[in-house]
Amino acid sequence: MEAITTTVGRLSDLDARTIVEGLTKHGSEFQREVKSRHGSATPIAIVRDGSWRIVSWAATHEWRSQQTLEGFTLDSHRRRGLARVAAAMLVADGSINPHLPLAVFAPYCVEIARSVGCRDVRLYERRGDDWIENS
């Protein structure tokens, strides 16, 4: 395994295509950002398997004055802690400050965020056309 941090704007064409085609939710804002990546400063940590294929990623950006944590792991590589590795890399390089509120958009991200030291983790769920905090 290899893991690195970079920005979305610095992803290679192959890495961006891999993320867009198999490691994002179709039509998501993040998928559109990776697809058009030019100039994007969004921090991203990627984890590769032994064949150098991306198998997991985590990214953060500012949303509603909060930092976020989003990520995805290939089905065949889940339950191995790879999303946690990617999230920890974002904390280690200062892209995520564990002392500030952190917004997440999937229940599994709550546990991952807490495992890398984030305490004020806020889960948001889509309701209609908006995201509402799930208290």
C-alpha positions in Angstrom: 0.0 0.0 0.0 1.0 3.6 -0.7 -0.7 6.7 0.6 -0.1 10.3 -0.4 -1.8 13.7 0.0 -2.2 16.2 -2.8 -4.9 18.5 -4.1 -7.7 17.7 -6.5 -6.2 20.1 -9.0 -2.9 18.2 -9.1 -4.4 14.7 -9.7 -3.2 13.0 -12.9 -5.6 12.4 -15.7 -5.6 8.7 -14.8 -6.2 9.3 -11.1 -9.0 11.7 -11.8 -10.7 9.3 -14.2 -10.3 6.5 -11.7 -12.0 8.5 -9.0 -14.8 9.9 -11.3 -15.6 6.5 -12.8 -15.5 4.2 -9.8 -14.9 6.0 -6.5 -17.6 8.7 -6.3 -21.3 8.9 -6.2 -22.6 9.6 -9.7 -23.6 13.2 -10.1 -22.1 14.3 -6.7 -20.5 17.7 -6.3 -17.2 16.1 -5.6 -17.4 14.0 -8.8 -18.0 17.2 -10.8 -15.1 18.9 -9.0 -12.7 16.0 -9.8 -13.9 15.8 -13.4 -13.1 19.5 -13.9 -10.3 19.6 -11.4 -8.3 22.5 -13.0 -7.4 25.0 -10.3 -9.0 23.0 -7.4 -7.1 23.4 -4.2 -9.2 20.8 -2.3 -6.9 18.6 -0.2 -7.2 14.9 -1.0 -5.4 11.8 0.4 -5.3 8.8 -1.8 -4.5 5.2 -0.9 -3.2 2.8 -3.5 -2.9 -1.0 -3.5 0.2 -3.0 -4.5 -0.6 -2.5 -8.2 -0.7 1.3 -7.7 -4.5 1.5 -8.2 -6.4 4.0 -6.1 -8.6 2.0 -3.6 -9.6 4.7 -1.2 -9.5 8.5 -0.8 -10.6 11.2 1.7 -11.0 14.9 1.0 -11.8 18.0 2.9 -13.1 21.5 2.0 -15.0 24.3 3.6 -18.8 24.1 3.6 -21.1 26.4 5.5 -18.1 27.8 7.4 -17.1 24.2 8.5 -14.5 21.8 7.4 -15.7 18.6 5.9 -14.6 15.0 5.6 -15.7 12.9 2.6 -14.3 9.7 1.3 -14.8 6.5 -0.5 -13.3 3.0 -0.5 -13.7 0.3 -3.2 -16.1 -2.4 -2.0 -13.3 -5.1 -2.3 -11.1 -3.1 0.1 -13.6 -2.0 2.8 -13.2 -2.9 6.5 -9.4 -2.6 6.3 -9.1 0.8 7.8 -8.1 2.5 4.5 -10.5 5.4 4.9 -9.2 6.0 8.4 -5.6 6.1 7.0 -6.6 8.6 4.4 -8.5 10.8 7.0 -5.5 10.6 9.4 -3.3 11.8 6.6 -5.4 14.9 6.2 -5.2 15.6 9.9 -1.4 15.0 9.9 -0.8 17.4 7.1 -3.0 20.1 8.7 -5.8 20.0 6.1 -8.2 19.0 8.9 -8.0 20.7 12.3 -9.4 18.1 14.8 -10.2 21.0 17.3 -12.7 22.6 14.9 -16.2 21.4 14.0 -16.3 18.9 11.2 -19.2 18.2 8.9 -19.7 14.7 7.4 -22.4 13.4 5.1 -22.5 9.7 5.8 -22.9 7.9 9.1 -19.7 5.8 8.7 -17.7 9.0 8.4 -18.7 9.9 12.0 -16.7 7.0 13.4 -13.8 7.6 11.1 -13.6 11.3 12.0 -13.7 10.5 15.7 -11.0 7.8 15.3 -8.6 10.4 14.0 -9.1 12.8 16.8 -12.1 15.0 15.7 -14.5 15.5 18.6 -17.1 17.9 17.2 -18.4 15.8 14.3 -21.7 16.9 12.8 -23.6 14.5 10.5 -25.7 16.1 7.8 -28.5 14.4 5.8 -30.1 15.5 2.6 -33.7 16.4 3.0 -35.3 17.6 -0.2 -33.0 20.1 -1.7 -31.0 20.9 1.5 -28.7 19.4 4.0 -30.0 19.3 7.6 -27.9 18.5 10.6 -28.9 15.2 12.2 -28.8 16.0 15.9 
